Amino acid sequence: MPRPDAPTIPAAPPAEDIPPLVLDQASGDAWNLYNADCVSFARNLPDNSVDLAVYSPPFSNLYVYSESIADHGNCASDAEFFDHYRYLVREKARILRPGRLTAIHVKDLVYYQNSSEDGSAGLRAFSDGCTRVHLEEGFAFHCRITIYRDPVLERSKTNAHGLLWKTFQGDASFCRVGMPEYLMVYRKWAKPGEESLVRPVTHPKDKVPLTRWQDLATPVWRTNDIDLWLPYGDPRRTPHAQVWNLRDPGQGDADLPSTDVLNVAIAKDERAERHLCPMPLNITKRAIDLYTNRGDVVWSPYAGIGSEGVSALSMGRKFVGTELNPTYFRQGAKFLAEEAQASAYGSLLDLMEGASW
């Protein structure tokens, strides 16, 4: 239930009054992707039908992904963005299976000089705003997973005053640390009478080693997957679990590879976007691995070029997603079809290897 102090906003129109406008669609044996507005489409999804909602929402008005008025990135302020985003979170609370979770990939944002209301520079706690909306719509805050980002790469890309060596020498009171990203996780608790809808996520110890859980349980997820299968204390593990390479940014064992995303260049549309930032495959797969069973339904309302869907299919899950930008939709459908075919081929090889000849 929403908190008593939640702000009053207009109720969403009944789903039957706003049929989803599906501009295009594509599907396979275990996936469906729709070129449609995520909110109007979500209103028509069945109650308690999704096992995990994982996605990267628009970062307020930082990026615009399409020219549509329905694009949540087409907003004038953070307040306006959260007013719009609330409608999706409300539908998500209805669609998600009781006892399951939603994981969203976000980061805090920057106020540059003269860009804030009072003109001062600083940070905007965008991740906290996402938590506030989820709490007000009935979710419980489950956990915050930090995703390390190299401050040297951030400095080279943004030339942020607070990360400059010159600033550190001249007046370090202006210095700040690099900005990580986060995977914010929220739970939909089962209500009285919904116990039969709860489906536990299980990881039998004969199939998943203890070291896998020990690594997933860390508050900062490592991105060197070689370490995941080596026990604690093994000399082949990364020393101190995490090493960041400041001489060669992005090459440290804890640095998230910038290439660990689906191909962005072929999906670029200069007319309809400022920037495309697909959700990292490594992080997506970890969330799916931790919070779902094989055969579960994974949903992404902002499917982009299909990162969450490709990850889900590669791990034996089902996927449903929406994407408003037609260019991204077409590329996402292509990636999903290719992954479905590759996964089916892999399953056939597994069966052949296990057969007795």
N, C-alpha and C positions, 0 to 999 in steps of 0.2 A: 504494500500500500504506500502511496506517496506520503511524505512527511507532512505533519500538520502545518509547518511553516513554509511549505512549498508555495511559490508564487502562483497566482491564478492566471491561467492563460486560456484562450478559447479552446473549447473541446474540438477534436478533429471531427469533420463531417463523417457520417456513416459510410462504411466501405461501399455500400450499394449505390451511394450517390456519386462516387468518384471511381468509375471503372478504370483499371490500370491501362494507360495508353502504351501498348507494346509496339514499338516501331519495327522491331525485328527480333528474331529469336533463333537459337541454335541449340542442339541437344545431342546427347550420346547415351550410351547404356547407363551411365552413372552420373550424368551431369546435365544441367540445364542453365543456359545463360540468356538473359533478356536485355534488349536495348530499351530501357524504360526508366522512369523516375523511381527511385528506391522507395519513397514513402508511399506513393499511391499503389505501387506493386505490393509492398509489405502488408498493406491493409487487407489484401486478399489472400494472404497465406494463412493456413490453418493454425489454430491454437496449438501450442506445445508440440510443434512439428520439427523444430531445429535442435540439434544436439550441441552445436557450438557456433557462435557468431564471431568471426575473426576478420578484422579488416583494418585499414588505415583510413580514417575519415579525413575530409578536407581540413587543413590547418587554418581554420577561420577564413579570412580573405587573403591569405598569403599567396595561394595559387588559385587559378581559375581553370577548370578542366573542360568546360564546354560553354557555348554561348547561350545555353538554355536558362530561362528565368528560374527553373527548378533546381539548377545547380547550387548546392549549398555553399560553394566557394564564391558565388556571386552575392556577397553581402558587404555592407558598409562598415561593420564593426564586429567585435567579438560578441557583444550582446545580441546583435541581430542573428549572427551565426547560431548561437545556442538556442535562440527562440525557434529557429528552423530545425535544428538538430534534435530538439526535444521530441518532435513528432515521430522521428524514426526510433528514438530510444523507447518511447512509449509503446510502439508496435513491437519492438524487439522483446520487451517485457512480456508481451502476450504470446509471441511466437515461440520463444525459447522454452525448451522442456524444463519442468521444475527440477531443481537440484543441479542444473547445468550452468555453464559460464559463458561470458562473452569477453573476448580479449581484443583491445584496440591499441594500435600502434600510433603513438603521438610524441610530440616534443613541445617544450615551452618555446615561446616566441620572443622576439626582441623589439623593444621600443628604441628606435634610433633617435638622435637629437631632433627635437621639434616634431616628432611623430606621435607623441602621447598627448593627452588632453592638456597637461600643464607644460608641455614642451621638454620635459626632462627625459633622459635616456634611462633604460632599465630593461628588466625582463617581464614578460607577461606569463603568468602561471596558467597556460592553456590546459595543461593536464589536470590541474585542480578544477577548472571549469567543467571538464568532461566528467569528473567524479561527482561534482555537485549535481549535474543534470541526472546522472544515473541514480544517485541517492534519492532525488526528488521524485523519480519515476518508479521507485520501489526496489531497486537493486541494492545489494550489500557490497561494500568495497572489500574485495577478496585479497588482492596483493598488487604491488607495483614492482615490476621487473625492470632493472636498469639495463640499457643497451649502450655499451661503451662506444663513443665516437672520438676519433683522434683529434686533439685540439690543434695540432699542427696543420692537418688538412683543413680544419674549419677556418683557421687563420688565413691559409692560402686562398681559400674560396671566397671568404667574406671580408678579409682585411679588417676584422673587428678590432676596434681601438683597445678593448680590454684584453686582447690576446697578443698584442704587439710587444716585441722585445724592447722597442723604444719606450713604450709606456711603462714597462716594468722598471726600466732604468730611471725614467724621469719622475714618475709619481705612481707608485704601485697601488695607491688607493683606488685607482681607476681599473685595476686588473680584475679579471674574473676567471673562473675555470671554464674549460670547454663545456659545451652543452651536450649532454647525453640525450638519447631517445628513451622512451619508456614503452613497455607493454603493460597497459592498465587492465586489470582483470576484475570483473564484477560477477556476482553470483545471484541467480534467481532462486530463492529458497522456496521449497514446496509449502503450499498452504494446507490447512486441515482438509482432508478428503482427497488430496492429490498424491498420496503415498504410492498408489499403484502406477503412477506415471513416471516415478523416479527410476532411472536406470544407472546403476553405479558404473564408473569407469574403472576397469580392473587391469592390473599389470602383474600377471603371475610370475613368481620369482624364478621359475624354470625357463622363462622366456626373456625376461628383462633383468640384467645384472644390477646389483646394488649400486655399482659405480654410476650407472646411468641416472638413477634417482638422485644420488649425491650431487651430481653436476646440475641436473635440472632444478634442484632445490636451492642453488646459490642465487643470491639477490642480483648478481651481475652474470648474465649468461655468457659463457665463453663461446667463441666462434671457431675454435680449433677442435673439430670433431674427432680428431685422432685421439685426443685425451679422454674422450667419453668412455672408451672401452678399456682403459688402463686403470688398475686399482690405485687408490691413494697410497703414496709412498713409492710407487714404481719410478725408478730413475729415468725412464723414458718420458715421463710426464713433464709438462712445462714447469720449470722452477717457479715455486710460489703460486702455481695455478694460472697466473696471468702475467704476460710480459708485453709491454707496449714498446714499439720500435720508434723512437723519436728521430733517429737519423734517416730512416727510410719509412716515412709515414704510411700507414696502412698495411705494413708488413709484419707487425707484431703478432704474436700468437693470439692476443685478445682483441685485435682489431677486426671489426666486422668488414669482410671484403666488400668493397664498393661494387664489385662485379657480381655479387651474389643476388642478382635480380634478373627477371626476364628481360629480354632485349628491348631497350627503350627506343633506340634510334629508329627502328622500323615502324614504330607506332606513333611517331611524332607528327603532330598536326599543327603547323604554325598558326593557322587561322583561329584555332579554338582553345588554345591553352598557353599558359605562361610557363608551366613546368610540370613534368610528370615524375612522380617519386613512387615507384612501385614498392610494395611491402617486401622487405628482405625475405628470400625463400628460407634461409636458415632459421630465422626467428619464427616464421609461420609454421614450419615443420615441427619445431620444438613445441609450440603451443598445441598443435594438432596431436602430436605424439602424447603429450601429457594429459590432455583433457578430453580425448575421445577414444572410443573403441573402433575397431575395424567395422565398416558398414554403416557408421554413423553419418548423419547429414550435417555438412558444414555449409554455412551461409555467409556470403559477403555482399552487403548492399552496395558497396563501392568496389566493384570487381576489377575495374581498370582493365589491364591487359591479361588478367587471369592468374595472378600470382598465387592467391589463396586457393583457387580451383586446381591449378596444376599440382600444388603441394598436397591437397586433399586426395586427388586421384592417385598420385604416386604412392600414397600410403594406404590405399585400399578403402578410402572413404567415398561418400557421395557428395556432390556439390550442387548448390543452386546459387546463382548470383545475378545481380542487375548492374548495368553500366549505362550511363546516360549518353556518354560521348560515342557517336557511331563508329569513329575510327578505332578507338580503343576496343569497342565491342567486337568488331570484326577481327582484330588481331587476337583478342582474348579467346574468341571462338576457335581460331586456328590453333593456338597453343593448347587449348583444352582437348581438341580432337587429336592432336599429335600425342599428347600425354596419355590419353585413353588408349590409343593404339599401342603405344610403347608399353604401358602397364599390362595390357592384355597379352602382348607377346612375351613379357617377362613371366607372367603367370603360367603360360604354356610351357616355357622352358623349365620352370620349377616342377611342373607335373611330370615332364619327361625325365628330369633328373631323379625324381623320387620313384619312378616306375621300376618294376622288376622285369627285366627282359629275359 
